[in-house]
């Protein structure tokens, strides 16, 4: 199992609080949200963010519109993923 750092996210439209993240990425990778969900649930990889020196693990949440990803740190679910920059594709 790899412990993978998430460094960016793609969200359309970026500032819309009602629509979710579509892709997560890092050094050399850019996966759909669904690929990350499947990987976490299968135990293939763990994912985390590092914002202002604080690690937050990425987990899967069952929402009213299906599964989505969210970070968890210090015993609380939070929105550290939205603090990350937009993924840039070449």
C-alpha positions in Angstrom: 0.0 0.0 0.0 1.3 3.4 -0.9 0.7 6.6 1.2 0.1 9.2 -1.5 0.1 13.0 -1.0 -2.7 14.9 -2.7 -1.2 18.3 -3.9 -4.1 19.6 -6.1 -7.7 19.1 -7.0 -10.0 19.9 -9.9 -13.5 21.2 -9.2 -16.0 22.5 -11.7 -16.9 25.3 -11.2 -14.0 26.0 -8.8 -15.9 28.2 -6.3 -19.2 26.4 -6.4 -19.8 24.9 -2.9 -22.6 22.6 -4.3 -20.5 20.6 -6.7 -17.8 18.2 -5.8 -14.2 17.6 -6.6 -13.8 15.8 -10.0 -10.1 14.9 -9.8 -7.3 14.7 -7.3 -3.6 14.9 -8.2 0.0 14.9 -7.1 3.5 14.3 -8.4 3.0 12.3 -11.6 -0.6 11.4 -11.1 -4.1 12.8 -11.6 -7.0 10.5 -10.8 -10.8 10.9 -10.9 -12.6 11.1 -7.6 -14.1 7.7 -8.2 -10.6 6.1 -8.8 -9.5 7.5 -5.4 -12.6 6.3 -3.7 -12.1 2.8 -5.1 -8.5 2.7 -4.1 -9.2 3.8 -0.5 -12.0 1.3 -0.1 -9.9 -1.5 -1.6 -7.1 -0.7 0.8 -4.7 -0.2 -2.2 -3.6 3.3 -1.2 -4.0 5.9 1.5 -4.2 9.6 0.6 -3.4 12.7 2.6 -2.9 16.4 2.3 -0.3 18.6 3.9 -1.6 22.1 4.5 0.3 24.6 6.6 2.4 21.7 7.9 -0.6 19.7 9.1 -1.4 16.3 7.7 -5.0 15.4 7.0 -6.0 11.9 5.8 -8.4 11.6 2.9 -11.4 9.4 3.6 -14.6 8.3 1.9 -18.0 9.8 3.0 -21.4 8.4 1.9 -23.4 11.5 1.0 -26.9 12.0 -0.2 -25.7 12.1 -3.8 -23.2 9.2 -3.5 -19.6 8.8 -2.2 -17.2 11.6 -2.1 -13.8 12.3 -0.5 -13.0 14.5 2.4 -10.1 15.1 4.8 -10.0 14.1 8.4 -7.5 15.5 10.9 -7.5 16.0 14.7 -10.7 13.9 15.1 -12.8 16.1 12.7 -13.9 16.1 9.1 -12.7 19.2 7.3 -12.3 20.7 3.9 -8.5 20.8 3.5 -8.9 19.5 -0.1 -10.5 22.8 -1.1 -7.4 24.6 0.2 -5.3 23.0 -2.4 -4.5 24.6 -5.8 -6.2 23.6 -9.0 -4.6 20.7 -10.9 -2.9 21.9 -14.1 -2.8 19.4 -16.9 -0.2 19.7 -19.7 
